[in-house]
Amino acid sequence: MKKLVLGALVLGFMSACNSDNLSNQNEESQNNLTASSPGAALRRGCASEEIRKNALQSSADLRQKYSELESRTEKFENDLKLGKVLSDGSVEIPVVVNVLYRTSSENLSDSRIAEQIAVLNADYAGSNSDAYKIPNEFQNVKAGDVKVKFRLANTVRKSTTKTSWSTNDAMKKASSGGIDATSPSNYLNIWVVGNMGQILGYATFPESAGLWNDGVVIAAPYFGKTGASSPFNLGRTATHEVGHYLNLRHIWGDANCGNDLVADTPTQTGANSGKPSYPLYNTCSGTQRSVMFMNYMDYVDDAAMFMFSAGQRSRMQSVVASSGARSGLRLY
């Protein structure tokens, strides 16, 4: 069983960054090559964990908030075992979509934005049309309805001459050509930008709740479904990044056989990509079993991911609880 050791985790963030492992068969580390060579298949790229590590390294205040966040999360999980649940059963999160576009194709339509919100609601309710694919092995730990819903509150559009964006948060500041966040304590801000290279998206974690840069960024080709770029054309990039926003880590813990702080997700050697076939066996700590590659927090193609676990549901509910780091989302 995975154990939460806050001190060790914080020290881990302070140490050298672990590269994503793509080994699927054993515990041997391999370098994860995020940049693709000409003609290579596109792989999912998410910079959330690395950005978080850098932010924690440079801010003692953020490290303290991170430690408090994990302590509250652990307490909430223990309270659930005693029968304590969220008072209203669910939380509806208001969403502001900030569209920065250079071309007409980057200026995403209202219908495509609505489509993305619908994908989020289906995936987080466990009502996604491909949920039937969850293997029998994981049926008893599937999340079902996470009790987190999403409502589009506003769309803000701005034309730009920028041809590419990085993970430096420039899109989140009007002074650097972006769009300022709308009340980030009370709204989930999503910025949609034209091109971020191999990065499909990234997000801030709950210790950044209410800060000017709090929210999710997604490259336009991977937002929504209609007109999106295969194999990331089912809206699951947003599902993955909002998972980070609600305090989920990558399922492999960003280390070889790492810890994602969720007890019911099998430990795995590294990230998976493409469209694996179940069962996909890994060996960690001498135990071989199939990994949960179909989890939204892995790196597989959109069509290959279709579930959260019950443990992940608890972590997300903790964040939006009345005492949680993102309790402000209840106050719009």
MARPALUM-507107 format. One record per residue (C-alpha): x, y, z. Coordinates in steps of 0.5 Angstrom, whole numbers, plus 2048, in hexadecimal, padded with zeros to 3 digits. Layout:
REM residues N
{{X Y Z}} ...
This chain:
REM residues 332
{{800 800 800}} {{802 807 7FE}} {{804 80B 804}} {{804 813 805}} {{80B 815 808}} {{80A 81D 807}} {{811 81F 809}} {{814 81A 804}} {{810 81C 7FE}} {{811 824 800}} {{819 822 7FF}} {{817 81E 7F9}} {{815 824 7F6}} {{81B 828 7F8}} {{820 823 7F5}} {{821 822 7EE}} {{81B 821 7E9}} {{81A 81A 7E7}} {{819 819 7E0}} {{812 815 7DE}} {{813 80E 7DD}} {{810 80A 7D7}} {{812 803 7D9}} {{80C 7FE 7D9}} {{810 7F8 7DB}} {{815 7F8 7E1}} {{818 7FD 7E6}} {{81D 800 7E2}} {{81D 807 7E1}} {{81D 80A 7DA}} {{81D 811 7D7}} {{817 814 7D5}} {{818 818 7CF}} {{812 81D 7CE}} {{815 820 7C8}} {{813 81C 7C2}} {{818 81A 7BC}} {{815 81C 7B5}} {{810 817 7B3}} {{80F 814 7BA}} {{808 813 7BD}} {{806 819 7C2}} {{806 817 7C9}} {{802 81B 7CF}} {{806 820 7D2}} {{804 823 7D9}} {{809 828 7DD}} {{805 829 7E3}} {{809 825 7E8}} {{810 828 7E5}} {{80D 82F 7E6}} {{80A 82D 7ED}} {{811 82B 7EF}} {{814 831 7ED}} {{80F 835 7F0}} {{810 832 7F7}} {{817 832 7F6}} {{817 83A 7F6}} {{812 83B 7FB}} {{811 839 802}} {{80A 83C 803}} {{808 837 7FD}} {{80C 831 801}} {{808 832 807}} {{801 833 803}} {{803 82C 800}} {{804 829 806}} {{7FE 82B 809}} {{7FA 829 803}} {{7FD 822 804}} {{7FB 822 80B}} {{7F4 824 80A}} {{7F3 81F 804}} {{7F5 819 809}} {{7F1 81C 80E}} {{7EB 81C 809}} {{7EC 815 807}} {{7EC 813 80E}} {{7E6 816 80F}} {{7E3 813 809}} {{7E4 80C 80D}} {{7E0 80F 813}} {{7DA 810 80E}} {{7DB 818 80E}} {{7DA 81A 807}} {{7D9 821 803}} {{7D3 825 806}} {{7CF 826 7FF}} {{7D2 820 7FC}} {{7D5 824 7F6}} {{7D8 82A 7F4}} {{7D7 82E 7ED}} {{7DD 832 7EB}} {{7DC 838 7E7}} {{7E1 838 7E1}} {{7E4 83E 7DD}} {{7E7 83C 7D6}} {{7EC 841 7D4}} {{7EE 840 7CC}} {{7F4 843 7CA}} {{7F4 843 7C2}} {{7F8 845 7BC}} {{7F4 841 7B7}} {{7ED 83F 7B6}} {{7EE 838 7B7}} {{7F1 83A 7BE}} {{7EB 83E 7C0}} {{7E7 838 7C2}} {{7E0 839 7C1}} {{7DB 839 7C7}} {{7D8 832 7C5}} {{7DF 82F 7C5}} {{7E0 832 7CC}} {{7D9 830 7CE}} {{7DB 829 7CC}} {{7E1 829 7D0}} {{7DD 82B 7D6}} {{7D8 825 7D5}} {{7DF 820 7D4}} {{7E1 823 7DB}} {{7DA 822 7DE}} {{7D9 81B 7DB}} {{7E0 818 7DD}} {{7E0 81B 7E4}} {{7D9 818 7E5}} {{7DB 811 7E3}} {{7D6 812 7DD}} {{7DB 812 7D7}} {{7D9 80D 7D2}} {{7DF 809 7D2}} {{7DE 808 7DA}} {{7DC 801 7D8}} {{7E3 7FF 7D6}} {{7E6 7FF 7DD}} {{7E9 7F8 7DE}} {{7E5 7F4 7E3}} {{7EC 7F4 7E8}} {{7EA 7FC 7E9}} {{7E3 7FC 7E9}} {{7E3 7FC 7F1}} {{7E8 802 7F1}} {{7E5 806 7EC}} {{7E3 80D 7EE}} {{7DC 80D 7EB}} {{7D9 814 7EC}} {{7DE 819 7EF}} {{7D9 81E 7F1}} {{7DC 823 7EE}} {{7D9 827 7E8}} {{7DB 82C 7E3}} {{7D7 832 7E1}} {{7D9 837 7DB}} {{7D9 83E 7DE}} {{7DC 842 7D9}} {{7E1 842 7D3}} {{7E6 848 7D2}} {{7E9 848 7CB}} {{7EF 84C 7C9}} {{7F3 84D 7C3}} {{7FB 84C 7C3}} {{801 84C 7BE}} {{804 847 7C2}} {{806 840 7BE}} {{808 83C 7C4}} {{807 83C 7CC}} {{80B 839 7D1}} {{80A 837 7D9}} {{80C 83D 7DB}} {{805 840 7DD}} {{805 846 7D8}} {{7FE 844 7D5}} {{7FC 845 7DC}} {{7FE 84D 7DC}} {{7FB 852 7D8}} {{801 856 7D9}} {{805 850 7D5}} {{800 850 7D0}} {{7FB 84B 7D3}} {{7F5 84B 7D7}} {{7F4 84D 7DE}} {{7F1 847 7E3}} {{7EA 848 7E5}} {{7E9 848 7EC}} {{7EE 842 7ED}} {{7EB 840 7F4}} {{7E4 83F 7F1}} {{7E5 83D 7EA}} {{7E9 838 7E6}} {{7EC 83C 7E1}} {{7EE 838 7DB}} {{7F3 83B 7D6}} {{7F3 838 7CF}} {{7F9 83A 7CB}} {{7FB 839 7C4}} {{801 835 7C4}} {{806 832 7CA}} {{80A 82D 7C6}} {{80A 826 7C9}} {{806 829 7CF}} {{7FF 827 7CF}} {{7FD 82B 7D5}} {{7FF 82D 7DC}} {{7FC 82F 7E3}} {{7FD 832 7EA}} {{7FC 82D 7F0}} {{7F7 82F 7F6}} {{7FD 832 7FA}} {{7FC 838 7F4}} {{7F5 839 7F6}} {{7F3 840 7F4}} {{7FA 843 7F2}} {{7FA 847 7EB}} {{7FD 841 7E7}} {{7F8 83C 7EA}} {{7F4 837 7E5}} {{7F5 833 7DF}} {{7F9 834 7D8}} {{7F7 830 7D2}} {{7FA 830 7CB}} {{7F4 832 7C6}} {{7F5 82B 7C2}} {{7F3 827 7C8}} {{7ED 82B 7CB}} {{7E7 828 7CA}} {{7E5 823 7C4}} {{7E3 825 7BE}} {{7E9 828 7BA}} {{7EE 825 7BF}} {{7F4 822 7BD}} {{7F4 81A 7BE}} {{7F6 816 7C2}} {{7F4 81C 7C7}} {{7EE 81D 7C4}} {{7E8 81B 7C9}} {{7E9 821 7CE}} {{7ED 81D 7D3}} {{7F3 822 7D4}} {{7EE 826 7D8}} {{7EC 820 7DC}} {{7F4 81F 7DE}} {{7F6 826 7DF}} {{7EF 827 7E3}} {{7F1 821 7E7}} {{7F8 825 7E9}} {{7F4 82B 7EB}} {{7F0 827 7F0}} {{7F6 824 7F3}} {{7F8 81D 7EF}} {{7FF 81B 7ED}} {{801 817 7E7}} {{7FF 810 7E8}} {{806 80E 7E8}} {{808 813 7ED}} {{80D 816 7E8}} {{813 811 7EA}} {{814 80A 7E9}} {{80F 806 7ED}} {{80D 80D 7F0}} {{808 80F 7F5}} {{802 812 7F3}} {{7FF 813 7FA}} {{7F9 80E 7F8}} {{7F8 807 7FB}} {{7F4 804 7F6}} {{7F8 806 7EF}} {{7FD 800 7EE}} {{804 803 7EE}} {{807 803 7E8}} {{80E 804 7E5}} {{80D 80A 7E1}} {{808 80E 7DC}} {{805 80A 7D7}} {{803 80C 7D0}} {{7FF 80B 7C9}} {{7F9 805 7CA}} {{7FC 800 7CF}} {{7F8 7F9 7CF}} {{7F6 7F7 7D6}} {{7F9 7F3 7D9}} {{7FF 7F7 7D9}} {{804 7F4 7DE}} {{809 7F8 7E3}} {{80D 7F6 7E8}} {{80F 7FA 7EE}} {{812 7F8 7F5}} {{812 7F1 7F2}} {{80A 7F1 7F1}} {{808 7F0 7EA}} {{801 7F2 7E8}} {{7FD 7F6 7E3}} {{7FD 7FE 7E3}} {{7F7 802 7E3}} {{7FA 806 7DC}} {{7F3 808 7DB}} {{7F3 80D 7E0}} {{7F2 814 7DE}} {{7F8 815 7E2}} {{7FD 811 7DD}} {{7FF 813 7D7}} {{7FC 80F 7D2}} {{7F8 811 7CC}} {{7F1 814 7CD}} {{7ED 80E 7CB}} {{7F1 80A 7D0}} {{7EF 80D 7D6}} {{7E9 80D 7D9}} {{7E9 80D 7E1}} {{7EB 810 7E8}} {{7EB 80B 7EE}} {{7E8 80C 7F4}} {{7EE 80E 7F8}} {{7EF 814 7F3}} {{7E7 816 7F4}} {{7E9 817 7FB}} {{7EF 81B 7FA}} {{7EB 820 7F5}} {{7E5 820 7FA}} {{7EA 822 7FF}} {{7EC 828 7FB}} {{7E5 82B 7FA}} {{7E2 829 801}} {{7E0 82F 805}} {{7E7 82F 809}} {{7EB 82D 803}} {{7F0 831 7FF}} {{7EB 833 7F9}} {{7E5 834 7FE}} {{7E4 83B 7FA}} {{7E2 837 7F4}} {{7DB 837 7F8}} {{7DB 83E 7F9}} {{7D9 841 7F2}} 
